[in-house]
Amino acid sequence: MNFPDDLLYSPDHLWVRVKRGVAIVGLSDFAQAHLGNILYVDLPSIGQAVTAGQEMGFAVEAAKSMTDLISPVTGSVVEVNNSLSDDPAPLNSDPYAAGWLAKIEIIGPLSAELMEAGAYRQSVGA
């Protein structure tokens, strides 16, 4: 499994890349592997407020299950990856680039639960 060192990871298996106060968020390689083939993604609305540790109001449907996503940061959704609505395949094939889910303008400090790659790798037993 791949866990890029330049990302942070949530206990709920989302990755976070912070750039200029905006968090780009996606499913970790671990999450996509355990979900299996992702069939559908329900994306948030632009302007939607999200709170770290709470459901973001959107979900991923895979062959194995439907999963509500838990926000890794607090803020407001400023952009979503609309291309995933038509073709969610990048969530499985390229989770750290083309498979990003949303960009969230961060409000306040980052959650203390976010982990660096080494700690996340250890938490999932990889």
C-alpha positions in Angstrom: 0.0 0.0 0.0 1.1 3.5 -0.7 1.1 6.2 2.0 2.9 9.4 0.6 5.0 11.1 3.3 3.8 14.6 2.3 0.3 14.0 3.4 -1.6 13.8 6.7 -4.1 11.0 7.4 -7.2 10.8 9.5 -8.2 7.9 11.7 -11.2 7.6 9.3 -8.8 6.8 6.4 -8.9 10.1 4.5 -5.7 11.9 3.4 -5.2 15.7 3.7 -2.8 17.9 1.7 -2.7 21.4 3.1 -1.8 24.3 0.8 -2.3 28.0 1.7 -5.0 27.3 4.2 -6.9 24.9 2.0 -7.1 21.1 2.7 -7.3 18.9 -0.4 -9.0 15.7 0.9 -9.3 12.2 -0.5 -9.6 8.5 0.3 -6.4 6.8 1.4 -5.0 3.8 -0.5 -6.0 1.7 2.5 -9.6 2.9 2.4 -10.1 2.3 -1.3 -8.5 -1.2 -1.1 -10.9 -2.1 1.7 -14.0 -0.7 0.1 -13.3 -2.4 -3.2 -14.6 -1.2 -6.5 -16.1 2.3 -5.9 -19.3 2.6 -7.9 -20.6 6.1 -6.9 -19.6 9.1 -4.9 -22.0 11.7 -3.4 -20.1 14.9 -3.3 -20.7 17.9 -0.9 -22.0 21.3 -2.0 -19.8 24.3 -2.5 -20.0 26.4 0.6 -21.0 23.5 2.8 -19.6 23.8 6.3 -17.8 20.7 7.7 -16.5 19.9 11.1 -13.5 17.7 12.0 -14.7 14.4 13.3 -18.2 14.7 12.0 -19.9 13.4 8.9 -19.4 15.6 5.9 -22.8 14.9 4.4 -21.5 12.9 1.5 -20.7 9.3 0.9 -18.9 6.7 -1.2 -20.7 3.6 -2.4 -18.6 0.6 -3.2 -19.2 -3.0 -4.1 -18.8 -4.0 -0.5 -20.5 -1.1 1.4 -21.8 2.4 1.6 -19.6 4.7 3.7 -20.4 8.2 5.1 -17.2 10.2 5.1 -16.0 11.9 8.3 -14.3 15.3 7.8 -10.6 15.4 8.8 -10.8 19.3 9.1 -13.1 22.1 10.0 -14.0 24.6 7.4 -16.0 25.3 4.3 -16.0 23.3 1.0 -14.6 25.5 -1.8 -14.3 23.0 -4.6 -15.3 19.4 -5.4 -14.0 16.9 -7.9 -17.1 16.8 -10.1 -15.5 14.4 -12.6 -15.9 11.7 -10.0 -19.7 12.0 -10.3 -19.4 10.6 -13.9 -16.5 8.3 -13.3 -15.5 7.3 -9.7 -12.7 5.0 -11.0 -9.9 7.4 -10.0 -10.8 6.8 -6.3 -9.5 3.3 -6.8 -6.8 3.8 -9.5 -5.3 7.1 -8.4 -6.5 8.0 -4.9 -3.7 10.6 -4.2 -4.0 12.6 -7.4 -7.0 12.3 -9.8 -9.1 10.8 -7.0 -9.2 13.8 -4.7 -12.7 14.5 -3.3 -12.9 18.0 -2.1 -11.0 21.2 -1.2 -11.9 22.7 2.1 -10.9 26.1 3.3 -9.6 25.4 6.8 -11.1 27.3 9.8 -9.0 27.1 13.0 -6.2 24.7 13.8 -5.8 21.2 12.3 -7.3 18.3 14.2 -4.8 16.7 16.7 -6.0 13.3 15.3 -4.3 13.8 11.9 -1.3 11.6 11.6 1.9 11.7 9.6 2.4 8.8 7.1 4.5 6.7 9.5 2.0 6.8 12.3 -0.9 6.1 9.9 1.0 3.2 8.3 1.5 1.7 11.8 -2.2 2.3 12.7 -3.4 0.3 9.8 -0.8 -2.4 10.3 1.0 -1.9 7.0 
